[in-house]
Every structure is written in C-alpha cells, then in structure tokens.
C-alpha cells in the first residue's frame, strides 16, 4: 500500500485523525511505536475522548 498520509501515533487522537482522513478518501497508514493501539492518552484530551 502506498499511503498518502502517515499518522504517527495510535492513541485516541491519532486514530481519530486517521479515521477522519480515511472517511475523506485519503489512503492512511498509522505508525505506533508501542504494541497495540488505542491506549489511554498521556495528556488530557477530554473533548476528543468525548467524541470517541
């Protein structure tokens, strides 16, 4: 796959960004250094977490 957009980070914000870009028709690839995705954010992203 040749990605048009690369998202660095598979946390809540990275996954939300990737989902929105994918819905808009972009070819997206997510890179995460830790094992797995969707981990709890280390910062307070209350508004984003409410949307998820």
N, CA, C, O and CB atoms as a CASP TS submission, in Angstrom:
PFRMAT TS
TARGET T0000
AUTHOR 0000-0000-0000
METHOD Language model
MODEL 1
PARENT N/A
ATOM      1  N   UNK     1       0.843  -1.191   0.000  1.00  0.00           N
ATOM      2  CA  UNK     1       0.000   0.000   0.000  1.00  0.00           C
ATOM      3  C   UNK     1       0.874   1.235   0.000  1.00  0.00           C
ATOM      4  O   UNK     1       1.873   1.304   0.716  1.00  0.00           O
ATOM      5  CB  UNK     1      -0.951   0.009   1.213  1.00  0.00           C
ATOM      6  N   UNK     2       0.502   2.185  -0.787  1.00  0.00           N
ATOM      7  CA  UNK     2       1.223   3.450  -0.806  1.00  0.00           C
ATOM      8  C   UNK     2       0.327   4.499  -0.150  1.00  0.00           C
ATOM      9  O   UNK     2      -0.699   4.895  -0.703  1.00  0.00           O
ATOM     10  CB  UNK     2       1.622   3.867  -2.272  1.00  0.00           C
ATOM     11  N   UNK     3       0.734   4.938   1.033  1.00  0.00           N
ATOM     12  CA  UNK     3      -0.087   5.872   1.812  1.00  0.00           C
ATOM     13  C   UNK     3       0.096   7.296   1.316  1.00  0.00           C
ATOM     14  O   UNK     3       1.199   7.714   0.964  1.00  0.00           O
ATOM     15  CB  UNK     3       0.265   5.787   3.305  1.00  0.00           C
ATOM     16  N   UNK     4      -1.001   8.027   1.294  1.00  0.00           N
ATOM     17  CA  UNK     4      -0.948   9.459   1.002  1.00  0.00           C
ATOM     18  C   UNK     4      -0.633  10.241   2.268  1.00  0.00           C
ATOM     19  O   UNK     4      -0.016  11.305   2.226  1.00  0.00           O
ATOM     20  CB  UNK     4      -2.276   9.941   0.390  1.00  0.00           C
ATOM     21  N   UNK     5      -1.078   9.682   3.408  1.00  0.00           N
ATOM     22  CA  UNK     5      -0.901  10.340   4.704  1.00  0.00           C
ATOM     23  C   UNK     5      -0.385   9.318   5.702  1.00  0.00           C
ATOM     24  O   UNK     5      -0.874   8.190   5.758  1.00  0.00           O
ATOM     25  CB  UNK     5      -2.234  10.981   5.203  1.00  0.00           C
ATOM     26  N   UNK     6       0.610   9.722   6.494  1.00  0.00           N
ATOM     27  CA  UNK     6       1.125   8.890   7.566  1.00  0.00           C
ATOM     28  C   UNK     6       0.772   9.562   8.880  1.00  0.00           C
ATOM     29  O   UNK     6       1.056  10.743   9.079  1.00  0.00           O
ATOM     30  CB  UNK     6       2.666   8.669   7.435  1.00  0.00           C
ATOM     31  N   UNK     7       0.148   8.802   9.782  1.00  0.00           N
ATOM     32  CA  UNK     7      -0.189   9.313  11.109  1.00  0.00           C
ATOM     33  C   UNK     7       0.759   8.660  12.100  1.00  0.00           C
ATOM     34  O   UNK     7       0.837   7.434  12.173  1.00  0.00           O
ATOM     35  CB  UNK     7      -1.694   9.028  11.482  1.00  0.00           C
ATOM     36  N   UNK     8       1.478   9.471  12.860  1.00  0.00           N
ATOM     37  CA  UNK     8       2.409   8.966  13.870  1.00  0.00           C
ATOM     38  C   UNK     8       1.697   8.919  15.205  1.00  0.00           C
ATOM     39  O   UNK     8       1.420   9.956  15.808  1.00  0.00           O
ATOM     40  CB  UNK     8       3.689   9.849  13.957  1.00  0.00           C
ATOM     41  N   UNK     9       1.398   7.706  15.668  1.00  0.00           N
ATOM     42  CA  UNK     9       0.765   7.526  16.969  1.00  0.00           C
ATOM     43  C   UNK     9      -0.599   6.890  16.846  1.00  0.00           C
ATOM     44  O   UNK     9      -1.456   7.360  16.097  1.00  0.00           O
ATOM     45  CB  UNK     9       0.649   8.847  17.682  1.00  0.00           C
ATOM     46  N   UNK    10      -0.793   5.806  17.596  1.00  0.00           N
ATOM     47  CA  UNK    10      -2.055   5.084  17.556  1.00  0.00           C
ATOM     48  C   UNK    10      -2.907   5.308  18.786  1.00  0.00           C
ATOM     49  O   UNK    10      -3.707   4.448  19.155  1.00  0.00           O
ATOM     50  CB  UNK    10      -1.800   3.628  17.390  1.00  0.00           C
ATOM     51  N   UNK    11      -2.744   6.448  19.419  1.00  0.00           N
ATOM     52  CA  UNK    11      -3.588   6.795  20.560  1.00  0.00           C
ATOM     53  C   UNK    11      -4.925   7.332  20.083  1.00  0.00           C
ATOM     54  O   UNK    11      -5.223   7.285  18.890  1.00  0.00           O
ATOM     55  CB  UNK    11      -2.891   7.825  21.460  1.00  0.00           C
ATOM     56  N   UNK    12      -5.729   7.840  20.999  1.00  0.00           N
ATOM     57  CA  UNK    12      -7.062   8.335  20.636  1.00  0.00           C
ATOM     58  C   UNK    12      -7.048   9.418  19.558  1.00  0.00           C
ATOM     59  O   UNK    12      -7.873   9.391  18.645  1.00  0.00           O
ATOM     60  CB  UNK    12      -7.745   8.870  21.857  1.00  0.00           C
ATOM     61  N   UNK    13      -6.135  10.352  19.656  1.00  0.00           N
ATOM     62  CA  UNK    13      -6.086  11.449  18.676  1.00  0.00           C
ATOM     63  C   UNK    13      -5.593  10.949  17.326  1.00  0.00           C
ATOM     64  O   UNK    13      -6.141  11.325  16.290  1.00  0.00           O
ATOM     65  CB  UNK    13      -5.177  12.587  19.179  1.00  0.00           C
ATOM     66  N   UNK    14      -4.563  10.103  17.325  1.00  0.00           N
ATOM     67  CA  UNK    14      -4.042   9.558  16.074  1.00  0.00           C
ATOM     68  C   UNK    14      -5.067   8.708  15.345  1.00  0.00           C
ATOM     69  O   UNK    14      -5.207   8.800  14.125  1.00  0.00           O
ATOM     70  CB  UNK    14      -2.805   8.740  16.342  1.00  0.00           C
ATOM     71  N   UNK    15      -5.785   7.879  16.098  1.00  0.00           N
ATOM     72  CA  UNK    15      -6.805   7.026  15.477  1.00  0.00           C
ATOM     73  C   UNK    15      -7.991   7.840  14.976  1.00  0.00           C
ATOM     74  O   UNK    15      -8.551   7.536  13.923  1.00  0.00           O
ATOM     75  CB  UNK    15      -7.288   5.970  16.468  1.00  0.00           C
ATOM     76  N   UNK    16      -8.375   8.871  15.722  1.00  0.00           N
ATOM     77  CA  UNK    16      -9.472   9.733  15.274  1.00  0.00           C
ATOM     78  C   UNK    16      -9.071  10.471  13.997  1.00  0.00           C
ATOM     79  O   UNK    16      -9.866  10.593  13.065  1.00  0.00           O
ATOM     80  CB  UNK    16      -9.865  10.745  16.383  1.00  0.00           C
ATOM     81  N   UNK    17      -7.844  10.956  13.966  1.00  0.00           N
ATOM     82  CA  UNK    17      -7.347  11.647  12.776  1.00  0.00           C
ATOM     83  C   UNK    17      -7.321  10.711  11.578  1.00  0.00           C
ATOM     84  O   UNK    17      -7.766  11.074  10.488  1.00  0.00           O
ATOM     85  CB  UNK    17      -5.947  12.217  13.029  1.00  0.00           C
ATOM     86  N   UNK    18      -6.798   9.500  11.781  1.00  0.00           N
ATOM     87  CA  UNK    18      -6.737   8.522  10.696  1.00  0.00           C
ATOM     88  C   UNK    18      -8.137   8.168  10.194  1.00  0.00           C
ATOM     89  O   UNK    18      -8.352   8.033   8.989  1.00  0.00           O
ATOM     90  CB  UNK    18      -6.008   7.254  11.162  1.00  0.00           C
ATOM     91  N   UNK    19      -9.083   8.019  11.114  1.00  0.00           N
ATOM     92  CA  UNK    19     -10.454   7.678  10.713  1.00  0.00           C
ATOM     93  C   UNK    19     -11.090   8.794   9.896  1.00  0.00           C
ATOM     94  O   UNK    19     -11.754   8.533   8.893  1.00  0.00           O
ATOM     95  CB  UNK    19     -11.311   7.385  11.945  1.00  0.00           C
ATOM     96  N   UNK    20     -10.890  10.035  10.324  1.00  0.00           N
ATOM     97  CA  UNK    20     -11.460  11.166   9.577  1.00  0.00           C
ATOM     98  C   UNK    20     -10.830  11.296   8.193  1.00  0.00           C
ATOM     99  O   UNK    20     -11.524  11.559   7.211  1.00  0.00           O
ATOM    100  CB  UNK    20     -11.269  12.472  10.361  1.00  0.00           C
ATOM    101  N   UNK    21      -9.527  11.114   8.120  1.00  0.00           N
ATOM    102  CA  UNK    21      -8.849  11.187   6.817  1.00  0.00           C
ATOM    103  C   UNK    21      -9.299  10.045   5.899  1.00  0.00           C
ATOM    104  O   UNK    21      -9.505  10.250   4.703  1.00  0.00           O
ATOM    105  CB  UNK    21      -7.315  11.142   7.005  1.00  0.00           C
ATOM    106  N   UNK    22      -9.449   8.855   6.460  1.00  0.00           N
ATOM    107  CA  UNK    22      -9.922   7.709   5.683  1.00  0.00           C
ATOM    108  C   UNK    22     -11.336   7.959   5.163  1.00  0.00           C
ATOM    109  O   UNK    22     -11.643   7.658   4.009  1.00  0.00           O
ATOM    110  CB  UNK    22      -9.887   6.427   6.536  1.00  0.00           C
ATOM    111  N   UNK    23     -12.190   8.510   6.020  1.00  0.00           N
ATOM    112  CA  UNK    23     -13.565   8.813   5.602  1.00  0.00           C
ATOM    113  C   UNK    23     -13.603   9.853   4.494  1.00  0.00           C
ATOM    114  O   UNK    23     -14.538   9.887   3.694  1.00  0.00           O
ATOM    115  CB  UNK    23     -14.382   9.301   6.789  1.00  0.00           C
ATOM    116  N   UNK    24     -12.571  10.710   4.452  1.00  0.00           N
ATOM    117  CA  UNK    24     -12.489  11.731   3.413  1.00  0.00           C
ATOM    118  C   UNK    24     -11.861  11.189   2.131  1.00  0.00           C
ATOM    119  O   UNK    24     -11.747  11.908   1.139  1.00  0.00           O
ATOM    120  CB  UNK    24     -11.691  12.924   3.917  1.00  0.00           C
ATOM    121  N   UNK    25     -11.450   9.904   2.154  1.00  0.00           N
ATOM    122  CA  UNK    25     -10.932   9.282   0.941  1.00  0.00           C
ATOM    123  C   UNK    25      -9.423   9.201   0.839  1.00  0.00           C
ATOM    124  O   UNK    25      -8.904   8.770  -0.191  1.00  0.00           O
ATOM    125  CB  UNK    25     -11.433  10.008  -0.215  1.00  0.00           C
ATOM    126  N   UNK    26      -8.701   9.603   1.876  1.00  0.00           N
ATOM    127  CA  UNK    26      -7.234   9.535   1.839  1.00  0.00           C
ATOM    128  C   UNK    26      -6.775   8.123   2.185  1.00  0.00           C
ATOM    129  O   UNK    26      -7.426   7.419   2.958  1.00  0.00           O
ATOM    130  CB  UNK    26      -6.605  10.565   2.819  1.00  0.00           C
ATOM    131  N   UNK    27      -5.656   7.721   1.610  1.00  0.00           N
ATOM    132  CA  UNK    27      -5.034   6.448   1.959  1.00  0.00           C
ATOM    133  C   UNK    27      -4.126   6.723   3.162  1.00  0.00           C
ATOM    134  O   UNK    27      -3.130   7.438   3.050  1.00  0.00           O
ATOM    135  CB  UNK    27      -4.223   5.826   0.733  1.00  0.00           C
ATOM    136  N   UNK    28      -4.482   6.150   4.302  1.00  0.00           N
ATOM    137  CA  UNK    28      -3.821   6.471   5.565  1.00  0.00           C
ATOM    138  C   UNK    28      -3.112   5.249   6.119  1.00  0.00           C
ATOM    139  O   UNK    28      -3.611   4.127   6.025  1.00  0.00           O
ATOM    140  CB  UNK    28      -4.832   7.006   6.586  1.00  0.00           C
ATOM    141  N   UNK    29      -1.940   5.481   6.700  1.00  0.00           N
ATOM    142  CA  UNK    29      -1.224   4.432   7.418  1.00  0.00           C
ATOM    143  C   UNK    29      -0.836   4.991   8.781  1.00  0.00           C
ATOM    144  O   UNK    29      -0.313   6.101   8.882  1.00  0.00           O
ATOM    145  CB  UNK    29       0.039   3.940   6.619  1.00  0.00           C
ATOM    146  N   UNK    30      -1.100   4.207   9.832  1.00  0.00           N
ATOM    147  CA  UNK    30      -0.815   4.624  11.208  1.00  0.00           C
ATOM    148  C   UNK    30       0.414   3.874  11.702  1.00  0.00           C
ATOM    149  O   UNK    30       0.500   2.654  11.562  1.00  0.00           O
ATOM    150  CB  UNK    30      -2.040   4.364  12.145  1.00  0.00           C
ATOM    151  N   UNK    31       1.365   4.604  12.280  1.00  0.00           N
ATOM    152  CA  UNK    31       2.552   4.005  12.870  1.00  0.00           C
ATOM    153  C   UNK    31       2.539   4.255  14.369  1.00  0.00           C
ATOM    154  O   UNK    31       2.329   5.381  14.822  1.00  0.00           O
ATOM    155  CB  UNK    31       3.844   4.570  12.225  1.00  0.00           C
ATOM    156  N   UNK    32       2.766   3.191  15.134  1.00  0.00           N
ATOM    157  CA  UNK    32       2.778   3.274  16.597  1.00  0.00           C
ATOM    158  C   UNK    32       4.007   2.543  17.117  1.00  0.00           C
ATOM    159  O   UNK    32       4.263   1.405  16.722  1.00  0.00           O
ATOM    160  CB  UNK    32       1.472   2.672  17.212  1.00  0.00           C
ATOM    161  N   UNK    33       4.764   3.177  17.990  1.00  0.00           N
ATOM    162  CA  UNK    33       5.983   2.536  18.494  1.00  0.00           C
ATOM    163  C   UNK    33       5.692   1.482  19.549  1.00  0.00           C
ATOM    164  O   UNK    33       6.429   0.503  19.666  1.00  0.00           O
ATOM    165  CB  UNK    33       6.918   3.578  19.069  1.00  0.00           C
ATOM    166  N   UNK    34       4.614   1.671  20.326  1.00  0.00           N
ATOM    167  CA  UNK    34       4.242   0.693  21.342  1.00  0.00           C
ATOM    168  C   UNK    34       3.426  -0.427  20.700  1.00  0.00           C
ATOM    169  O   UNK    34       2.939  -0.283  19.579  1.00  0.00           O
ATOM    170  CB  UNK    34       3.442   1.366  22.488  1.00  0.00           C
ATOM    171  N   UNK    35       3.281  -1.528  21.408  1.00  0.00           N
ATOM    172  CA  UNK    35       2.465  -2.634  20.909  1.00  0.00           C
ATOM    173  C   UNK    35       0.998  -2.279  21.061  1.00  0.00           C
ATOM    174  O   UNK    35       0.569  -1.835  22.126  1.00  0.00           O
ATOM    175  CB  UNK    35       2.790  -3.953  21.659  1.00  0.00           C
ATOM    176  N   UNK    36       0.243  -2.469  20.021  1.00  0.00           N
ATOM    177  CA  UNK    36      -1.197  -2.211  20.071  1.00  0.00           C
ATOM    178  C   UNK    36      -1.530  -0.747  19.811  1.00  0.00           C
ATOM    179  O   UNK    36      -0.645   0.090  19.633  1.00  0.00           O
ATOM    180  CB  UNK    36      -1.753  -2.630  21.418  1.00  0.00           C
ATOM    181  N   UNK    37      -2.818  -0.464  19.794  1.00  0.00           N
ATOM    182  CA  UNK    37      -3.299   0.886  19.571  1.00  0.00           C
ATOM    183  C   UNK    37      -4.414   1.185  20.556  1.00  0.00           C
ATOM    184  O   UNK    37      -4.872   0.298  21.277  1.00  0.00           O
ATOM    185  CB  UNK    37      -3.783   1.071  18.118  1.00  0.00           C
ATOM    186  N   UNK    38      -4.845   2.427  20.583  1.00  0.00           N
ATOM    187  CA  UNK    38      -5.979   2.817  21.398  1.00  0.00           C
ATOM    188  C   UNK    38      -5.673   2.969  22.874  1.00  0.00           C
ATOM    189  O   UNK    38      -6.587   3.007  23.697  1.00  0.00           O
ATOM    190  CB  UNK    38      -7.053   1.837  21.233  1.00  0.00           C
ATOM    191  N   UNK    39      -4.397   3.055  23.219  1.00  0.00           N
ATOM    192  CA  UNK    39      -4.038   3.199  24.625  1.00  0.00           C
ATOM    193  C   UNK    39      -4.579   4.508  25.187  1.00  0.00           C
ATOM    194  O   UNK    39      -4.946   5.407  24.430  1.00  0.00           O
ATOM    195  CB  UNK    39      -2.515   3.135  24.801  1.00  0.00           C
ATOM    196  N   UNK    40      -4.629   4.613  26.479  1.00  0.00           N
ATOM    197  CA  UNK    40      -5.086   5.848  27.114  1.00  0.00           C
ATOM    198  C   UNK    40      -4.101   6.958  26.802  1.00  0.00           C
ATOM    199  O   UNK    40      -2.891   6.736  26.764  1.00  0.00           O
ATOM    200  CB  UNK    40      -5.243   5.667  28.649  1.00  0.00           C
ATOM    201  N   UNK    41      -4.617   8.130  26.584  1.00  0.00           N
ATOM    202  CA  UNK    41      -3.751   9.263  26.292  1.00  0.00           C
ATOM    203  C   UNK    41      -2.972   9.647  27.542  1.00  0.00           C
ATOM    204  O   UNK    41      -3.454   9.479  28.662  1.00  0.00           O
ATOM    205  CB  UNK    41      -4.570  10.463  25.771  1.00  0.00           C
ATOM    206  N   UNK    42      -1.779  10.156  27.344  1.00  0.00           N
ATOM    207  CA  UNK    42      -0.947  10.586  28.459  1.00  0.00           C
ATOM    208  C   UNK    42      -1.297  12.008  28.877  1.00  0.00           C
ATOM    209  O   UNK    42      -0.930  12.447  29.966  1.00  0.00           O
ATOM    210  CB  UNK    42       0.534  10.491  28.090  1.00  0.00           C
ATOM    211  N   UNK    43      -1.994  12.715  28.026  1.00  0.00           N
ATOM    212  CA  UNK    43      -2.409  14.080  28.315  1.00  0.00           C
ATOM    213  C   UNK    43      -3.923  14.119  28.401  1.00  0.00           C
ATOM    214  O   UNK    43      -4.598  13.113  28.183  1.00  0.00           O
ATOM    215  CB  UNK    43      -1.887  15.069  27.237  1.00  0.00           C
ATOM    216  N   UNK    44      -4.440  15.277  28.718  1.00  0.00           N
ATOM    217  CA  UNK    44      -5.888  15.413  28.848  1.00  0.00           C
ATOM    218  C   UNK    44      -6.485  15.867  27.529  1.00  0.00           C
ATOM    219  O   UNK    44      -6.376  17.037  27.161  1.00  0.00           O
ATOM    220  CB  UNK    44      -6.248  16.403  29.970  1.00  0.00           C
ATOM    221  N   UNK    45      -7.113  14.951  26.822  1.00  0.00           N
ATOM    222  CA  UNK    45      -7.795  15.253  25.566  1.00  0.00           C
ATOM    223  C   UNK    45      -9.279  14.984  25.770  1.00  0.00           C
ATOM    224  O   UNK    45      -9.873  14.206  25.024  1.00  0.00           O
ATOM    225  CB  UNK    45      -7.219  14.402  24.373  1.00  0.00           C
ATOM    226  N   UNK    46      -9.880  15.610  26.761  1.00  0.00           N
ATOM    227  CA  UNK    46     -11.256  15.326  27.131  1.00  0.00           C
ATOM    228  C   UNK    46     -12.231  15.506  25.976  1.00  0.00           C
ATOM    229  O   UNK    46     -13.125  14.677  25.803  1.00  0.00           O
ATOM    230  CB  UNK    46     -11.664  16.203  28.272  1.00  0.00           C
ATOM    231  N   UNK    47     -12.091  16.548  25.192  1.00  0.00           N
ATOM    232  CA  UNK    47     -13.026  16.802  24.090  1.00  0.00           C
ATOM    233  C   UNK    47     -12.943  15.700  23.045  1.00  0.00           C
ATOM    234  O   UNK    47     -13.972  15.219  22.571  1.00  0.00           O
ATOM    235  CB  UNK    47     -12.741  18.164  23.441  1.00  0.00           C
ATOM    236  N   UNK    48     -11.728  15.294  22.682  1.00  0.00           N
ATOM    237  CA  UNK    48     -11.545  14.223  21.693  1.00  0.00           C
ATOM    238  C   UNK    48     -12.091  12.922  22.243  1.00  0.00           C
ATOM    239  O   UNK    48     -12.786  12.198  21.530  1.00  0.00           O
ATOM    240  CB  UNK    48     -10.052  14.063  21.313  1.00  0.00           C
ATOM    241  N   UNK    49     -11.791  12.605  23.507  1.00  0.00           N
ATOM    242  CA  UNK    49     -12.261  11.356  24.087  1.00  0.00           C
ATOM    243  C   UNK    49     -13.777  11.313  24.151  1.00  0.00           C
ATOM    244  O   UNK    49     -14.365  10.242  24.001  1.00  0.00           O
ATOM    245  CB  UNK    49     -11.676  11.165  25.474  1.00  0.00           C
ATOM    246  N   UNK    50     -14.426  12.452  24.369  1.00  0.00           N
ATOM    247  CA  UNK    50     -15.878  12.504  24.379  1.00  0.00           C
ATOM    248  C   UNK    50     -16.438  12.155  22.998  1.00  0.00           C
ATOM    249  O   UNK    50     -17.481  11.509  22.895  1.00  0.00           O
ATOM    250  CB  UNK    50     -16.360  13.895  24.818  1.00  0.00           C
ATOM    251  N   UNK    51     -15.751  12.577  21.948  1.00  0.00           N
ATOM    252  CA  UNK    51     -16.213  12.302  20.584  1.00  0.00           C
ATOM    253  C   UNK    51     -16.056  10.832  20.228  1.00  0.00           C
ATOM    254  O   UNK    51     -16.810  10.310  19.407  1.00  0.00           O
ATOM    255  CB  UNK    51     -15.450  13.162  19.580  1.00  0.00           C
ATOM    256  N   UNK    52     -15.093  10.165  20.829  1.00  0.00           N
ATOM    257  CA  UNK    52     -14.873   8.750  20.544  1.00  0.00           C
ATOM    258  C   UNK    52     -15.859   7.939  21.341  1.00  0.00           C
ATOM    259  O   UNK    52     -15.858   6.710  21.258  1.00  0.00           O
ATOM    260  CB  UNK    52     -13.424   8.325  20.868  1.00  0.00           C
TER
END
